[in-house]
Amino acid sequence: MEKQTPKKFHFTKQMKIGLAVVLVLCIGCGLVYLDTAYGSGKIRSLFVKSSVTQNAGNASAGVLAEIPLDAGSSASFAVFDEAFLLCTKDGAKYYNSVGDQKWNDTFNMTTPTVIQEGSFMAVGDLGGKNVRVYDESGLLYNVQLEGNLSQFALNQNGYLSLLEKKDSGYEVKIYNSKGTLLKGRVEETAGVYPISTDVSDDNKSFAVSYVDTTDVYPIGRVLFFYVNPEDSENYTDSLYASAADKADEIIGTISYRSNGVLAAVSDKGVYGFKDSEEVWSYYLTNVVDYVSFQQKDRVVLTLGDDLPGEEGKEEGTVCWLSANGAEEASYVSGKDITYLSVWKDGIVLGTDHTYIGIRHTGREAWTYQATQDVTDVIPMESFSRVLVVGQDIARILDMDKYTGEVPDVPEDTVETTPEVQTDESLPAEGETNTDATQEDGSQEGTETSGTEETNASDTQETETTETETATDTETRENTETTQPAENTESGDVPAES
């Protein structure tokens, strides 16, 4: 019997490609599992791709562009005319305009909050341990905290002030535009708590508002400190001025104005302080629902119910206060206000699903009726061109032409820019130098100074545009978070009363 020769099995080209893909996927999944379970998540980032898709929109209907967003990403924006920063829990991306990405920076935050001041932006993880400061060129510096971030603010030169909550109490920290720690002030007086802080635009001083609970009724207090050692040689703990105490008031938020006056909002009034002198005051007869310091020449308030024993303004009233504390305009919405943002040319007011653009004179400019939930309505290079941010999409609308309808756009008008994250490490954590601690029993805390610089330039990621279409393999955890009640300098937050 003739011996049969076994037939050889030939792998076709398609079969080889298929096996290679399966092998790569198996190896990749194994690495992702090991790194996610036992590592820092860096390996997984190699397999994560995301894309920002520009939909050309229909300009004749007022829809200029569309930006799809990942559901559950908690997307927020900072806008500079046509340019904007898009921030999510996974990172920040800066665009010269829609579809023209300039840089990308990846991170992992639970509650990222964006503030902007001048040409600078900061993203802080409220309740977390990280603050990252940017300008249009990218990441300037990264601050890593031992405790938890409770409040932060920027000045127009990129100086950062923040409040850090530790097990032992609070610490106030001031950083310059290079990330160098200039001041660290430990608040150690029992029953006295810092609430808000800000740095002056001349970089010379910073202010801190406190609530003193050591008496029967709370006391609101604002203290002023020098930043630079040469200015504070003759002052204990750099404290050079104390504003008049406000009995039975809580000063919830403060901000330096363009004229150098510090504006402070309490549950009973709005005040202007020039060092220790109170230069103006505005008496409140209503609960303040929202307060915004976003426009440096104004303070904008939205008013709710009457305060006990007061005959207040109509609920739903908006008031504009000038830099000198005078009420320069008002607007009566007649409804419960649920949203406020303030910009150079006017404000955006939200009442349920209706958003109204109002000039600083109190005159209505446009009305937008949202058909879905909206998280932000931000004017761009003109007050009529508006970025409307929803849960899963952001649209740039021309309010002069917007018809209220979102037209369908053919797929061939969509351009996709794939973005691949890299396995670059985060910057080294900054350490607070507390060698220069001084004690003064008459003040609210002690001061430490530091010269350590947090270098973040090595952590910045720059993406180049690729022409190949990428397949999304992104794995995200959609975690619903609750925004803390602390006020940040962006000002577009509910006021504490």
C-alpha positions in Angstrom: 0.0 0.0 0.0 1.4 3.3 -1.0 2.2 5.6 1.9 0.2 8.8 1.7 2.0 12.1 2.2 0.2 14.5 4.5 -1.0 17.6 2.8 0.7 20.8 3.9 -1.6 23.5 5.3 -1.0 26.9 3.6 -1.8 30.1 5.5 -3.3 32.6 3.2 -2.4 36.3 3.5 -5.8 37.1 5.0 -5.5 34.3 7.6 -2.0 35.5 8.7 -3.4 39.0 9.2 -6.3 37.7 11.2 -4.1 35.7 13.5 -1.7 38.6 14.0 -4.7 40.8 15.0 -5.9 38.2 17.4 -2.4 37.8 18.9 -2.0 41.5 19.4 -5.4 41.8 21.0 -4.7 39.0 23.4 -1.3 40.5 24.4 -2.8 43.9 24.7 -5.7 42.7 26.9 -3.3 40.9 29.1 -1.1 44.0 29.6 -4.2 46.2 30.2 -5.4 43.8 32.9 -2.1 43.6 34.6 -1.5 47.3 34.5 -5.0 48.2 35.6 -5.1 45.7 38.4 -1.6 46.2 39.7 -0.1 49.2 38.0 -0.7 52.9 37.4 -2.7 52.7 34.2 0.1 53.8 31.9 0.0 50.7 29.7 -3.8 51.1 29.2 -3.2 54.7 27.9 -1.3 53.3 24.9 -4.4 51.6 23.6 -6.7 54.6 24.2 -7.7 56.7 21.2 -10.2 59.5 21.1 -11.3 62.0 18.4 -12.8 65.4 18.1 -15.1 65.4 15.1 -15.8 68.7 13.4 -19.2 68.9 11.8 -19.2 71.7 9.3 -22.8 72.5 10.3 -25.2 74.7 8.3 -24.3 78.3 8.6 -27.5 79.4 7.0 -29.4 77.8 9.9 -27.1 79.3 12.4 -25.3 76.0 13.3 -21.6 76.7 12.6 -20.0 73.6 14.0 -20.6 70.6 16.2 -18.2 68.8 18.6 -19.4 65.3 19.9 -18.5 64.7 23.5 -18.1 61.4 25.4 -21.1 60.7 27.6 -20.2 61.0 31.3 -17.0 62.9 30.5 -18.2 66.0 32.4 -16.8 68.2 29.6 -16.2 71.9 30.4 -14.7 74.7 28.3 -12.6 77.9 28.6 -13.0 80.2 25.6 -10.6 82.8 24.0 -12.4 84.2 21.0 -12.2 81.4 18.4 -9.7 79.4 20.5 -10.9 77.2 23.4 -9.8 74.6 26.0 -11.8 71.4 26.2 -11.5 69.7 29.6 -12.8 66.3 30.7 -11.9 63.9 33.5 -9.2 62.4 31.3 -7.4 65.5 30.2 -7.4 68.9 28.5 -7.1 69.8 24.8 -6.5 73.3 23.4 -7.8 74.2 19.9 -7.0 77.3 17.9 -10.4 76.8 16.4 -12.8 73.9 15.9 -10.8 71.1 14.2 -7.4 72.7 14.7 -5.9 71.2 17.8 -2.8 72.8 19.2 -1.9 70.6 22.1 -3.2 67.8 24.4 -2.5 67.1 28.1 -3.7 63.9 29.7 -4.6 63.4 33.4 -7.1 61.7 35.6 -9.3 63.8 37.8 -12.6 63.0 39.6 -14.1 66.5 39.7 -12.1 68.8 37.2 -13.0 72.4 37.5 -11.8 75.0 34.9 -11.1 78.6 35.7 -9.6 81.3 33.5 -8.0 84.7 34.1 -6.6 86.7 31.3 -4.7 84.3 29.0 -4.3 81.7 31.7 -6.3 78.6 32.6 -6.2 76.3 35.6 -7.9 72.9 36.0 -8.2 71.8 39.6 -9.6 68.6 41.0 -11.9 69.9 43.8 -11.6 67.5 46.7 -8.6 65.9 45.0 -4.9 66.6 45.0 -4.0 68.2 41.7 -4.0 71.6 40.0 -2.7 72.2 36.5 -2.0 75.7 35.1 -1.9 76.4 31.3 -1.6 79.2 28.8 -2.1 78.9 25.0 1.3 77.2 24.6 0.4 74.3 26.9 1.0 73.2 30.5 3.0 75.7 32.6 3.1 73.8 35.9 1.5 71.1 37.9 0.8 71.3 41.6 0.5 68.0 43.6 -1.0 68.3 47.1 -0.7 66.1 50.2 -4.2 67.1 51.3 -7.3 67.9 49.3 -8.0 71.0 47.2 -10.9 73.0 48.5 -10.6 76.3 46.5 -8.3 77.9 44.0 -7.9 81.2 42.0 -5.7 82.7 39.3 -4.6 86.3 38.7 -3.9 87.8 35.3 -0.2 86.9 35.4 -0.7 83.2 36.0 -0.2 83.3 39.8 -2.1 80.6 41.6 -3.6 80.8 45.1 -5.3 77.7 46.7 -6.7 76.3 49.9 -5.5 72.8 50.9 -7.4 70.8 53.5 -5.3 68.5 55.6 -6.0 66.3 58.6 -4.3 68.9 60.8 -6.2 71.9 59.3 -5.9 74.2 56.3 -2.9 75.6 54.4 -2.9 78.6 52.0 -0.4 78.4 49.2 0.7 80.9 46.6 2.6 79.9 43.4 4.1 82.2 40.7 3.6 81.6 36.9 6.6 79.1 36.9 5.1 76.9 39.6 7.4 78.1 42.3 5.9 78.0 45.8 6.2 81.6 47.1 4.1 81.3 50.3 2.7 78.5 52.4 0.6 79.7 55.4 -0.6 77.1 57.9 -4.0 77.9 59.5 -3.8 76.5 63.0 -6.2 78.6 65.1 -9.0 76.4 66.4 -12.5 77.4 65.2 -11.2 79.8 62.5 -11.5 78.5 59.0 -10.3 80.0 55.6 -13.0 80.0 53.0 -11.6 81.8 49.9 -8.4 83.4 48.6 -7.1 85.4 45.7 -3.8 87.1 44.5 -3.7 90.7 43.4 -2.9 91.4 39.7 0.3 93.3 40.7 1.6 90.0 42.3 2.4 91.8 45.5 -0.3 90.7 47.9 -3.0 88.0 48.5 -6.1 88.1 50.6 -7.9 85.3 52.6 -11.5 85.4 53.9 -12.2 83.6 57.1 -15.1 82.5 59.2 -14.5 82.7 63.0 -16.8 80.4 64.9 -15.3 80.9 68.4 -18.0 83.3 69.5 -21.8 82.8 69.8 -22.3 84.2 66.3 -20.0 83.7 63.3 -17.7 86.5 62.3 -16.6 87.2 58.7 -13.0 88.5 58.4 -10.6 89.3 55.5 -6.8 89.5 56.0 -4.2 90.8 53.6 -0.7 89.5 53.3 2.4 90.3 51.3 3.7 87.8 48.8 7.3 89.0 48.5 9.8 88.8 51.4 11.2 92.3 50.7 7.7 93.8 51.2 7.0 91.9 54.4 10.2 92.4 56.4 8.4 94.6 59.0 5.3 92.5 59.3 4.6 89.4 61.4 3.6 86.5 59.2 3.5 89.0 56.2 0.1 90.2 57.5 -0.1 93.9 56.7 -3.9 94.7 56.9 -7.1 93.4 58.4 -10.5 94.4 57.1 -13.3 95.3 59.6 -14.9 92.2 61.1 -18.5 91.5 60.0 -20.5 90.2 62.9 -23.0 87.4 62.2 -21.9 87.3 58.5 -20.0 84.7 56.4 -17.9 86.1 53.6 -18.1 83.3 51.1 -16.0 84.5 48.2 -13.5 87.2 47.3 -11.9 88.5 44.2 -9.6 91.4 43.2 -11.1 93.9 40.7 -9.4 95.7 37.9 -8.9 98.8 40.0 -7.1 96.9 42.8 -10.1 96.8 45.2 -10.9 93.4 46.7 -14.6 92.6 46.3 -16.1 90.4 49.0 -19.6 88.8 49.0 -21.3 87.8 52.3 -24.7 86.6 53.1 -25.8 90.1 54.0 -23.8 92.4 51.7 -21.2 93.0 49.1 -18.1 95.0 50.1 -15.1 96.6 48.5 -11.8 96.7 50.5 -8.7 98.6 49.8 -6.4 97.0 52.3 -7.9 97.7 55.7 -10.3 100.4 54.5 -13.8 99.5 53.4 -14.3 101.8 50.4 -17.8 100.8 49.4 -20.7 98.5 50.4 -23.9 97.2 48.9 -26.6 96.1 51.3 -28.5 92.9 50.4 -32.2 92.5 50.9 -32.4 89.1 49.1 -30.6 85.8 49.2 -27.9 85.7 46.5 -28.4 82.6 44.4 -25.4 83.2 42.0 -22.5 85.6 42.0 -19.9 86.1 39.3 -16.5 87.8 39.3 -15.7 86.7 35.8 -15.9 90.3 34.4 -13.1 92.2 36.2 -14.9 95.5 36.1 -18.2 94.2 37.6 -19.8 92.0 40.1 -23.0 90.3 38.9 -25.6 88.9 41.3 -28.8 86.9 40.8 -31.3 87.3 43.6 -33.7 84.8 45.2 -36.1 85.0 48.1 -36.3 88.0 50.5 -34.0 87.9 53.5 -35.9 87.6 56.8 -37.3 90.9 57.8 -36.5 92.6 54.5 -38.6 93.8 51.6 -36.3 92.7 48.8 -36.3 93.0 45.0 -38.4 90.7 42.9 -37.1 87.1 42.9 -35.2 86.3 39.7 -33.7 89.8 39.5 -30.1 90.3 38.2 -28.0 93.2 39.5 -24.8 94.6 38.0 -22.4 96.3 40.5 -19.7 98.5 39.1 -16.1 98.4 40.3 -17.1 101.2 42.7 -20.0 99.2 44.2 -22.8 101.2 42.5 -25.7 99.3 41.0 -25.4 100.2 37.3 -28.1 98.0 35.8 -30.7 95.4 36.6 -32.9 92.9 34.8 -36.0 91.1 36.1 -36.4 87.6 34.7 -39.7 86.8 36.5 -38.5 83.2 36.9 -36.3 81.0 39.0 -32.7 81.5 37.8 -30.8 78.2 37.3 -27.7 79.3 35.4 -25.4 82.4 35.2 -22.2 83.1 33.2 -20.7 86.5 32.7 -18.4 87.6 29.9 -16.9 90.7 28.3 -20.0 91.8 26.3 -22.8 90.5 28.5 -24.2 87.7 30.6 -26.0 84.5 29.8 -28.9 83.8 32.1 -30.6 80.4 32.4 -34.2 79.7 33.5 -34.9 76.0 33.2 -34.3 75.3 29.5 -34.4 78.9 28.3 -31.1 80.8 28.0 -31.0 84.6 27.5 -28.1 86.7 26.3 -28.3 90.0 28.1 -26.0 93.0 27.6 -24.4 94.7 30.6 -27.0 97.5 30.2 -29.7 95.0 31.0 -31.0 94.8 27.4 -31.8 91.3 25.9 -29.7 90.4 22.9 -31.0 86.9 22.1 -32.9 83.9 23.5 -32.0 80.2 23.1 -34.6 77.5 23.8 -32.7 74.2 24.6 -34.3 70.9 23.7 -31.8 68.9 25.8 -30.0 69.4 29.0 -27.3 72.1 28.8 -24.3 72.5 31.0 -22.8 75.7 29.6 -23.6 78.6 27.2 -20.4 80.5 26.5 -20.0 83.5 24.1 -17.0 83.2 21.8 -15.4 85.9 19.5 -18.7 87.9 19.6 -21.6 87.9 21.9 -23.9 86.5 19.2 -21.6 83.5 18.4 -22.2 81.1 21.3 -20.8 77.7 22.3 -23.6 75.6 23.8 -22.4 72.6 25.7 -24.7 69.6 26.2 -24.3 66.2 27.7 -23.0 64.5 24.6 -22.4 67.3 22.1 -21.3 71.0 21.9 -22.5 73.3 19.2 -21.3 76.7 18.0 -24.4 78.7 17.1 -24.8 82.1 15.5 -27.7 83.5 17.5 -28.5 86.0 14.8 -29.3 83.2 12.3 -30.2 80.3 14.5 -33.6 78.8 13.6 -33.9 76.4 16.5 -33.4 73.4 14.3 -30.3 71.2 14.0 -29.9 70.2 10.3 -28.5 66.9 9.2 -25.1 67.1 7.6 -23.8 64.5 5.1 -21.1 62.2 6.3 -18.6 63.4 3.7 -18.4 66.8 5.4 -17.1 65.3 8.6 -13.4 65.5 9.3 -11.9 63.4 12.1 -8.5 64.0 13.7 -7.4 60.9 15.7 -5.5 61.4 18.9 -3.3 58.8 20.5 -2.3 59.2 24.1 1.3 58.4 25.0 2.9 56.7 28.0 4.6 59.9 29.3 4.9 60.2 33.1 3.4 63.0 35.2 5.7 65.7 36.6 7.4 65.2 40.0 5.3 66.1 42.9 6.0 69.5 44.6 6.9 69.6 48.2 6.1 72.4 50.6 9.1 73.9 52.4 8.0 74.6 56.0 11.5 75.3 57.4 10.6 79.0 57.9 7.6 78.5 60.1 6.9 81.4 62.5 4.5 81.5 65.4 2.2 84.3 66.3 -0.6 83.6 68.8 -2.5 86.8 67.8 -3.1 85.7 64.2 -5.1 83.1 62.4 -2.1 81.0 61.4 1.6 80.7 60.8 3.4 81.3 57.6 5.9 79.2 55.7 7.8 80.1 52.6 9.1 78.0 49.8 11.1 78.3 46.6 10.4 74.9 45.1 9.4 74.9 41.5 7.1 72.4 40.0 8.3 71.7 36.5 5.6 70.6 34.2 7.1 71.3 30.8 8.3 67.6 30.5 4.7 66.3 30.9 3.1 68.2 28.1 1.9 66.2 25.2 1.8 67.5 21.7 -0.2 65.7 19.0 0.5 65.7 15.3 -2.4 65.3 12.8 -2.6 61.9 11.1 -4.4 61.2 7.9 -5.4 57.6 8.7 -8.7 56.9 10.3 -8.4 55.4 13.7 -10.8 52.9 15.3 -12.0 53.9 18.8 -11.0 51.3 21.4 -11.6 53.6 24.3 -12.6 52.0 27.6 -14.1 54.6 30.0 -15.8 54.4 33.4 -18.8 56.7 33.5 -18.8 57.8 37.0 -21.4 60.4 38.1 -20.0 63.0 40.4 -21.5 65.7 42.5 -20.0 69.2 42.3 -18.8 70.6 45.6 -20.2 73.8 46.9 -16.9 75.6 47.2 -16.6 78.8 45.1 -13.8 79.2 42.6 -12.6 82.4 40.9 -14.5 81.6 37.8 -17.4 83.0 39.7 -20.1 81.2 37.8 -21.2 79.1 40.7 -24.0 79.2 43.3 -23.3 81.6 46.1 -23.3 80.3 49.6 -25.7 81.9 51.9 
